[in-house]
């Protein structure tokens, strides 16, 4: 059986991690082997980059936009080369919490980065790998912030990117919606403002009806 690559995208607090956890037992019930991974991160080195890019907070030195972009790309190259490719080649379903669209939405649309350059950098980092399916979990930034402010896992503390303004996060959201318009075959948008069970049903429907899971 061929591997199948599913990425989950969306603004902060959209519920990506929650939905991935709900999808795991469903995939197992279908007899599919899977792994779950995330970006930035997924390998020991990429996880170190994750820590820097999320939490570097030195009042004497800002993280420059180009540095931020390259750190995400470096983490991704490591992740694809040493983990994702191998698992897809082994025939597994790979569930990935964020991927290339995050870089376009955050470093591209929200930080006014050069979209063409970021597309090329993404392509370079992943050596041409594309998700079979991307679930875009759409949510207004104010709702996402409300959720992350009460997130028990981090005691409501916001990291460097989460702490950006609501205006920044609205640009992230609009960037994602633009990406979904440009890639209708790959990116499927679900309304993430509903309860987790309703969203899970939508995701399963997409997999069963459009991908014959
Ligand atoms: N980034 C990442 C870039 O800028 N460029 C890049 O190229 C990449 C790859 C990653 C950060 O890096 C940025 C984006 C991010 O800022 P992260 O910790 O992985 O950091 O950030 P998120 O993926 O946004 O993680 P979150 O935890 O914030 O969001 P999730 O995974 O979407 O949400 P989840 O499932 O953890 O849920 C958050 C809270 O909401 C509740 C949960 O119980 C939890 O408390 N919740 C719901 N509440 C109500 N209704 C629902 N349907 C709910 N679903 C979950």
py3Dmol code that shows the C-alpha trace and the ligand (Angstrom):
import py3Dmol

protein = """\
ATOM      1  CA  UNK A   1       0.000   0.000   0.000  1.00  0.00           C
ATOM      2  CA  UNK A   2       1.280   3.466  -0.841  1.00  0.00           C
ATOM      3  CA  UNK A   3       1.847   6.036   1.867  1.00  0.00           C
ATOM      4  CA  UNK A   4      -0.546   8.950   2.204  1.00  0.00           C
ATOM      5  CA  UNK A   5       0.501  12.368   3.453  1.00  0.00           C
ATOM      6  CA  UNK A   6      -2.052  14.502   5.327  1.00  0.00           C
ATOM      7  CA  UNK A   7      -1.189  17.932   6.693  1.00  0.00           C
ATOM      8  CA  UNK A   8      -3.292  19.966   9.125  1.00  0.00           C
ATOM      9  CA  UNK A   9      -3.176  23.730   8.864  1.00  0.00           C
ATOM     10  CA  UNK A  10      -4.905  26.693  10.391  1.00  0.00           C
ATOM     11  CA  UNK A  11      -4.512  29.617  12.755  1.00  0.00           C
ATOM     12  CA  UNK A  12      -3.498  29.278  16.401  1.00  0.00           C
ATOM     13  CA  UNK A  13      -5.867  27.211  18.526  1.00  0.00           C
ATOM     14  CA  UNK A  14      -7.853  25.927  15.537  1.00  0.00           C
ATOM     15  CA  UNK A  15      -7.798  22.425  17.037  1.00  0.00           C
ATOM     16  CA  UNK A  16      -5.321  20.688  14.720  1.00  0.00           C
ATOM     17  CA  UNK A  17      -3.693  18.618  17.461  1.00  0.00           C
ATOM     18  CA  UNK A  18      -7.106  17.664  18.854  1.00  0.00           C
ATOM     19  CA  UNK A  19      -8.312  16.459  15.438  1.00  0.00           C
ATOM     20  CA  UNK A  20      -5.125  14.496  14.745  1.00  0.00           C
ATOM     21  CA  UNK A  21      -5.586  12.678  18.080  1.00  0.00           C
ATOM     22  CA  UNK A  22      -9.191  11.865  17.129  1.00  0.00           C
ATOM     23  CA  UNK A  23      -8.146  10.611  13.688  1.00  0.00           C
ATOM     24  CA  UNK A  24      -5.494   8.178  14.977  1.00  0.00           C
ATOM     25  CA  UNK A  25      -7.889   5.521  16.373  1.00  0.00           C
ATOM     26  CA  UNK A  26     -10.095   5.896  13.290  1.00  0.00           C
ATOM     27  CA  UNK A  27      -7.145   5.140  11.006  1.00  0.00           C
ATOM     28  CA  UNK A  28      -6.182   2.178  13.195  1.00  0.00           C
ATOM     29  CA  UNK A  29      -9.767   0.867  12.936  1.00  0.00           C
ATOM     30  CA  UNK A  30      -9.351   0.957   9.153  1.00  0.00           C
ATOM     31  CA  UNK A  31      -6.192  -1.138   9.454  1.00  0.00           C
ATOM     32  CA  UNK A  32      -3.968   1.732   8.303  1.00  0.00           C
ATOM     33  CA  UNK A  33      -0.510   2.166   9.785  1.00  0.00           C
ATOM     34  CA  UNK A  34       0.233   5.792  10.610  1.00  0.00           C
ATOM     35  CA  UNK A  35       2.629   8.144  12.325  1.00  0.00           C
ATOM     36  CA  UNK A  36       1.945  11.562  13.767  1.00  0.00           C
ATOM     37  CA  UNK A  37       4.469  14.346  13.546  1.00  0.00           C
ATOM     38  CA  UNK A  38       4.621  18.134  13.616  1.00  0.00           C
ATOM     39  CA  UNK A  39       6.332  21.242  12.324  1.00  0.00           C
ATOM     40  CA  UNK A  40       8.480  22.835  13.268  1.00  0.00           C
ATOM     41  CA  UNK A  41       9.972  19.669  14.707  1.00  0.00           C
ATOM     42  CA  UNK A  42       9.644  15.948  14.122  1.00  0.00           C
ATOM     43  CA  UNK A  43      13.320  14.933  14.520  1.00  0.00           C
ATOM     44  CA  UNK A  44      15.702  15.721  17.416  1.00  0.00           C
ATOM     45  CA  UNK A  45      17.468  18.513  15.495  1.00  0.00           C
ATOM     46  CA  UNK A  46      14.236  19.924  14.096  1.00  0.00           C
ATOM     47  CA  UNK A  47      12.785  19.938  17.639  1.00  0.00           C
ATOM     48  CA  UNK A  48      15.750  22.058  18.772  1.00  0.00           C
ATOM     49  CA  UNK A  49      14.966  24.528  16.000  1.00  0.00           C
ATOM     50  CA  UNK A  50      11.322  24.475  17.150  1.00  0.00           C
ATOM     51  CA  UNK A  51      12.350  25.518  20.620  1.00  0.00           C
ATOM     52  CA  UNK A  52      14.410  28.437  19.277  1.00  0.00           C
ATOM     53  CA  UNK A  53      11.851  29.671  16.792  1.00  0.00           C
ATOM     54  CA  UNK A  54       8.929  29.498  19.231  1.00  0.00           C
ATOM     55  CA  UNK A  55      10.563  30.683  22.413  1.00  0.00           C
ATOM     56  CA  UNK A  56      13.607  32.825  21.573  1.00  0.00           C
ATOM     57  CA  UNK A  57      12.874  35.941  23.531  1.00  0.00           C
ATOM     58  CA  UNK A  58      15.865  38.161  24.181  1.00  0.00           C
ATOM     59  CA  UNK A  59      14.962  41.796  24.573  1.00  0.00           C
ATOM     60  CA  UNK A  60      18.369  42.732  23.133  1.00  0.00           C
ATOM     61  CA  UNK A  61      17.944  40.793  19.894  1.00  0.00           C
ATOM     62  CA  UNK A  62      14.816  40.383  17.805  1.00  0.00           C
ATOM     63  CA  UNK A  63      14.381  37.380  15.515  1.00  0.00           C
ATOM     64  CA  UNK A  64      14.818  38.876  12.028  1.00  0.00           C
ATOM     65  CA  UNK A  65      12.086  37.874   9.550  1.00  0.00           C
ATOM     66  CA  UNK A  66      14.576  36.248   7.158  1.00  0.00           C
ATOM     67  CA  UNK A  67      16.159  34.290  10.021  1.00  0.00           C
ATOM     68  CA  UNK A  68      12.727  33.069  11.095  1.00  0.00           C
ATOM     69  CA  UNK A  69      11.888  31.949   7.557  1.00  0.00           C
ATOM     70  CA  UNK A  70      15.174  30.075   7.163  1.00  0.00           C
ATOM     71  CA  UNK A  71      14.818  28.363  10.540  1.00  0.00           C
ATOM     72  CA  UNK A  72      11.422  26.965   9.540  1.00  0.00           C
ATOM     73  CA  UNK A  73      12.889  25.825   6.222  1.00  0.00           C
ATOM     74  CA  UNK A  74      15.881  24.191   7.952  1.00  0.00           C
ATOM     75  CA  UNK A  75      13.617  22.313  10.351  1.00  0.00           C
ATOM     76  CA  UNK A  76      11.485  21.140   7.419  1.00  0.00           C
ATOM     77  CA  UNK A  77      14.413  19.892   5.314  1.00  0.00           C
ATOM     78  CA  UNK A  78      15.617  17.772   8.239  1.00  0.00           C
ATOM     79  CA  UNK A  79      12.113  16.493   8.954  1.00  0.00           C
ATOM     80  CA  UNK A  80      11.272  15.502   5.381  1.00  0.00           C
ATOM     81  CA  UNK A  81      14.651  13.961   4.646  1.00  0.00           C
ATOM     82  CA  UNK A  82      14.999  11.883   7.811  1.00  0.00           C
ATOM     83  CA  UNK A  83      11.419  11.095   8.803  1.00  0.00           C
ATOM     84  CA  UNK A  84       8.510  11.863   6.455  1.00  0.00           C
ATOM     85  CA  UNK A  85       9.967  10.318   3.286  1.00  0.00           C
ATOM     86  CA  UNK A  86      10.948   7.148   5.103  1.00  0.00           C
ATOM     87  CA  UNK A  87       7.490   6.660   6.631  1.00  0.00           C
ATOM     88  CA  UNK A  88       5.699   7.337   3.335  1.00  0.00           C
ATOM     89  CA  UNK A  89       8.021   4.905   1.575  1.00  0.00           C
ATOM     90  CA  UNK A  90       7.061   2.318   4.230  1.00  0.00           C
ATOM     91  CA  UNK A  91       3.422   2.756   3.158  1.00  0.00           C
ATOM     92  CA  UNK A  92       2.216   4.638   6.226  1.00  0.00           C
ATOM     93  CA  UNK A  93      -0.247   7.465   6.566  1.00  0.00           C
ATOM     94  CA  UNK A  94       1.705  10.491   7.809  1.00  0.00           C
ATOM     95  CA  UNK A  95      -0.307  12.981   9.857  1.00  0.00           C
ATOM     96  CA  UNK A  96       1.584  16.241  10.102  1.00  0.00           C
ATOM     97  CA  UNK A  97       0.582  19.178  12.305  1.00  0.00           C
ATOM     98  CA  UNK A  98       1.532  22.128  10.006  1.00  0.00           C
ATOM     99  CA  UNK A  99       3.737  22.035   6.896  1.00  0.00           C
ATOM    100  CA  UNK A 100       4.651  24.257   3.922  1.00  0.00           C
ATOM    101  CA  UNK A 101       1.368  26.200   3.931  1.00  0.00           C
ATOM    102  CA  UNK A 102       2.216  27.511   7.419  1.00  0.00           C
ATOM    103  CA  UNK A 103       5.319  29.196   6.009  1.00  0.00           C
ATOM    104  CA  UNK A 104       3.305  30.780   3.219  1.00  0.00           C
ATOM    105  CA  UNK A 105       0.583  31.957   5.627  1.00  0.00           C
ATOM    106  CA  UNK A 106       2.848  33.239   8.434  1.00  0.00           C
ATOM    107  CA  UNK A 107       6.154  34.279   6.851  1.00  0.00           C
ATOM    108  CA  UNK A 108       4.529  35.066   3.496  1.00  0.00           C
ATOM    109  CA  UNK A 109       1.074  36.601   3.850  1.00  0.00           C
ATOM    110  CA  UNK A 110       1.299  37.806   7.470  1.00  0.00           C
ATOM    111  CA  UNK A 111       4.920  39.019   7.469  1.00  0.00           C
ATOM    112  CA  UNK A 112       4.744  40.323   3.879  1.00  0.00           C
ATOM    113  CA  UNK A 113       7.441  37.922   2.721  1.00  0.00           C
ATOM    114  CA  UNK A 114       8.082  37.245  -0.958  1.00  0.00           C
ATOM    115  CA  UNK A 115       5.553  34.515  -1.830  1.00  0.00           C
ATOM    116  CA  UNK A 116       7.380  33.333  -4.956  1.00  0.00           C
ATOM    117  CA  UNK A 117      10.644  33.017  -3.029  1.00  0.00           C
ATOM    118  CA  UNK A 118       8.939  31.143  -0.170  1.00  0.00           C
ATOM    119  CA  UNK A 119       7.336  28.736  -2.647  1.00  0.00           C
ATOM    120  CA  UNK A 120      10.777  28.065  -4.113  1.00  0.00           C
ATOM    121  CA  UNK A 121      12.346  27.672  -0.659  1.00  0.00           C
ATOM    122  CA  UNK A 122       9.589  25.267   0.403  1.00  0.00           C
ATOM    123  CA  UNK A 123      10.160  23.259  -2.760  1.00  0.00           C
ATOM    124  CA  UNK A 124      13.905  23.171  -2.093  1.00  0.00           C
ATOM    125  CA  UNK A 125      13.435  22.076   1.544  1.00  0.00           C
ATOM    126  CA  UNK A 126      10.990  19.251   0.770  1.00  0.00           C
ATOM    127  CA  UNK A 127      12.641  18.093  -2.458  1.00  0.00           C
ATOM    128  CA  UNK A 128       9.318  18.315  -4.280  1.00  0.00           C
ATOM    129  CA  UNK A 129       7.206  16.401  -1.736  1.00  0.00           C
ATOM    130  CA  UNK A 130       3.555  17.529  -1.634  1.00  0.00           C
ATOM    131  CA  UNK A 131       0.789  16.543   0.787  1.00  0.00           C
ATOM    132  CA  UNK A 132      -1.902  14.324  -0.741  1.00  0.00           C
ATOM    133  CA  UNK A 133      -4.429  16.210   1.360  1.00  0.00           C
ATOM    134  CA  UNK A 134      -4.363  19.327   3.523  1.00  0.00           C
ATOM    135  CA  UNK A 135      -7.118  19.959   6.046  1.00  0.00           C
ATOM    136  CA  UNK A 136      -7.444  23.690   6.646  1.00  0.00           C
ATOM    137  CA  UNK A 137      -9.162  24.330   9.948  1.00  0.00           C
ATOM    138  CA  UNK A 138     -10.626  27.791   9.632  1.00  0.00           C
ATOM    139  CA  UNK A 139     -11.291  29.877  12.732  1.00  0.00           C
ATOM    140  CA  UNK A 140     -11.421  33.628  13.494  1.00  0.00           C
ATOM    141  CA  UNK A 141      -8.263  34.690  15.376  1.00  0.00           C
ATOM    142  CA  UNK A 142     -10.233  36.016  18.355  1.00  0.00           C
ATOM    143  CA  UNK A 143     -11.743  32.538  18.924  1.00  0.00           C
ATOM    144  CA  UNK A 144      -8.311  30.921  18.559  1.00  0.00           C
ATOM    145  CA  UNK A 145      -6.853  33.313  21.125  1.00  0.00           C
ATOM    146  CA  UNK A 146      -9.695  32.599  23.520  1.00  0.00           C
ATOM    147  CA  UNK A 147      -8.921  28.869  23.261  1.00  0.00           C
ATOM    148  CA  UNK A 148      -5.137  29.192  23.635  1.00  0.00           C
ATOM    149  CA  UNK A 149      -5.603  31.509  26.620  1.00  0.00           C
ATOM    150  CA  UNK A 150      -7.342  28.638  28.413  1.00  0.00           C
ATOM    151  CA  UNK A 151      -5.183  25.814  27.015  1.00  0.00           C
ATOM    152  CA  UNK A 152      -4.245  23.646  30.006  1.00  0.00           C
ATOM    153  CA  UNK A 153      -1.160  22.172  28.223  1.00  0.00           C
ATOM    154  CA  UNK A 154       0.628  25.566  28.303  1.00  0.00           C
ATOM    155  CA  UNK A 155      -1.292  27.136  31.199  1.00  0.00           C
ATOM    156  CA  UNK A 156      -2.559  29.832  28.866  1.00  0.00           C
ATOM    157  CA  UNK A 157       0.946  31.172  28.130  1.00  0.00           C
ATOM    158  CA  UNK A 158       1.466  32.428  24.553  1.00  0.00           C
ATOM    159  CA  UNK A 159       4.715  31.785  22.677  1.00  0.00           C
ATOM    160  CA  UNK A 160       6.533  34.334  20.459  1.00  0.00           C
ATOM    161  CA  UNK A 161       4.298  33.872  17.388  1.00  0.00           C
ATOM    162  CA  UNK A 162       1.059  33.394  19.297  1.00  0.00           C
ATOM    163  CA  UNK A 163       1.738  36.705  21.042  1.00  0.00           C
ATOM    164  CA  UNK A 164       1.605  38.607  17.719  1.00  0.00           C
ATOM    165  CA  UNK A 165      -1.311  41.028  17.260  1.00  0.00           C
ATOM    166  CA  UNK A 166      -4.809  39.927  16.208  1.00  0.00           C
ATOM    167  CA  UNK A 167      -4.204  41.890  12.993  1.00  0.00           C
ATOM    168  CA  UNK A 168      -1.204  39.626  12.245  1.00  0.00           C
ATOM    169  CA  UNK A 169      -3.311  36.531  12.929  1.00  0.00           C
ATOM    170  CA  UNK A 170      -6.114  37.836  10.702  1.00  0.00           C
ATOM    171  CA  UNK A 171      -3.545  38.110   7.888  1.00  0.00           C
ATOM    172  CA  UNK A 172      -2.514  34.496   8.608  1.00  0.00           C
ATOM    173  CA  UNK A 173      -6.147  33.430   8.323  1.00  0.00           C
ATOM    174  CA  UNK A 174      -6.742  35.342   5.093  1.00  0.00           C
ATOM    175  CA  UNK A 175      -3.497  33.916   3.701  1.00  0.00           C
ATOM    176  CA  UNK A 176      -4.722  30.399   4.370  1.00  0.00           C
ATOM    177  CA  UNK A 177      -8.073  31.103   2.722  1.00  0.00           C
ATOM    178  CA  UNK A 178      -6.229  32.428  -0.322  1.00  0.00           C
ATOM    179  CA  UNK A 179      -4.100  29.261  -0.441  1.00  0.00           C
ATOM    180  CA  UNK A 180      -7.283  27.161  -0.275  1.00  0.00           C
ATOM    181  CA  UNK A 181      -8.750  29.117  -3.193  1.00  0.00           C
ATOM    182  CA  UNK A 182      -5.563  28.550  -5.195  1.00  0.00           C
ATOM    183  CA  UNK A 183      -5.307  24.809  -4.394  1.00  0.00           C
ATOM    184  CA  UNK A 184      -8.892  23.482  -4.306  1.00  0.00           C
ATOM    185  CA  UNK A 185      -7.902  19.902  -5.136  1.00  0.00           C
ATOM    186  CA  UNK A 186      -5.458  19.563  -2.262  1.00  0.00           C
ATOM    187  CA  UNK A 187      -6.725  21.911   0.470  1.00  0.00           C
ATOM    188  CA  UNK A 188     -10.108  21.148   2.048  1.00  0.00           C
ATOM    189  CA  UNK A 189     -11.447  23.750   4.447  1.00  0.00           C
ATOM    190  CA  UNK A 190     -13.483  22.808   7.510  1.00  0.00           C
ATOM    191  CA  UNK A 191     -15.289  25.163   9.878  1.00  0.00           C
ATOM    192  CA  UNK A 192     -13.255  24.813  13.089  1.00  0.00           C
ATOM    193  CA  UNK A 193     -15.577  26.953  15.218  1.00  0.00           C
ATOM    194  CA  UNK A 194     -17.818  23.952  15.964  1.00  0.00           C
ATOM    195  CA  UNK A 195     -17.327  21.234  18.559  1.00  0.00           C
ATOM    196  CA  UNK A 196     -14.537  18.668  18.035  1.00  0.00           C
ATOM    197  CA  UNK A 197     -16.922  15.776  17.235  1.00  0.00           C
ATOM    198  CA  UNK A 198     -18.607  17.678  14.387  1.00  0.00           C
ATOM    199  CA  UNK A 199     -15.240  18.598  12.896  1.00  0.00           C
ATOM    200  CA  UNK A 200     -14.050  14.988  13.168  1.00  0.00           C
ATOM    201  CA  UNK A 201     -17.115  13.800  11.222  1.00  0.00           C
ATOM    202  CA  UNK A 202     -16.313  16.293   8.437  1.00  0.00           C
ATOM    203  CA  UNK A 203     -12.715  15.110   8.197  1.00  0.00           C
ATOM    204  CA  UNK A 204     -13.705  11.450   8.047  1.00  0.00           C
ATOM    205  CA  UNK A 205     -16.249  12.271   5.334  1.00  0.00           C
ATOM    206  CA  UNK A 206     -13.515  13.877   3.234  1.00  0.00           C
ATOM    207  CA  UNK A 207     -11.266  10.836   3.646  1.00  0.00           C
ATOM    208  CA  UNK A 208     -14.026   8.319   2.880  1.00  0.00           C
ATOM    209  CA  UNK A 209     -15.783  10.132   0.071  1.00  0.00           C
ATOM    210  CA  UNK A 210     -12.860  11.772  -1.719  1.00  0.00           C
ATOM    211  CA  UNK A 211      -9.932   9.457  -0.939  1.00  0.00           C
ATOM    212  CA  UNK A 212     -11.605   6.052  -0.490  1.00  0.00           C
ATOM    213  CA  UNK A 213     -10.292   5.390   3.014  1.00  0.00           C
TER     214      UNK A 213
END
"""
ligand_1 = """\
55
LIG
N 4.852 28.442 12.180
C 4.959 27.109 11.940
C 5.285 29.398 11.250
O 5.218 30.611 11.504
N 5.803 28.954 10.062
C 5.949 27.630 9.778
O 6.444 27.282 8.683
C 5.504 26.661 10.754
C 5.631 25.205 10.465
C 3.948 26.451 15.825
C 4.088 27.923 15.577
O 4.971 28.126 14.500
C 4.341 28.894 13.491
C 2.874 28.716 13.695
C 2.762 28.565 15.188
O 2.713 29.853 15.752
P 2.489 25.217 17.573
O 2.565 25.095 19.061
O 2.662 23.982 16.780
O 3.498 26.311 17.111
O 1.178 26.011 17.272
P -0.199 25.490 16.869
O -0.052 24.458 15.808
O -1.022 26.689 16.518
O -0.705 24.799 18.191
P -1.970 25.140 19.033
O -1.942 24.217 20.191
O -2.065 26.582 19.303
O -3.167 24.851 18.088
P -3.934 23.561 17.621
O -3.082 22.340 17.588
O -4.593 23.950 16.370
O -5.051 23.397 18.715
P -5.266 22.291 19.866
O -5.893 21.101 19.317
O -3.998 22.162 20.640
O -6.340 23.076 20.713
C -6.044 24.284 21.395
C -6.985 24.401 22.607
O -8.337 24.495 22.149
C -9.119 23.392 22.598
C -8.128 22.329 23.061
O -8.654 21.526 24.080
C -6.933 23.154 23.524
O -7.070 23.561 24.841
N -9.930 22.962 21.452
C -11.215 23.325 21.262
N -12.041 24.093 21.990
C -13.306 24.276 21.492
N -13.763 23.709 20.321
C -12.944 22.945 19.579
N -13.398 22.422 18.430
C -11.615 22.721 20.035
N -10.567 22.026 19.547
C -9.549 22.187 20.416
"""
view = py3Dmol.view(width=600, height=400)
view.addModel(protein, "pdb")
view.setStyle({"model": 0}, {"cartoon": {"style": "trace"}})
view.addModel(ligand_1, "xyz")
view.setStyle({"model": 1}, {"stick": {}})
view.zoomTo()
view.show()
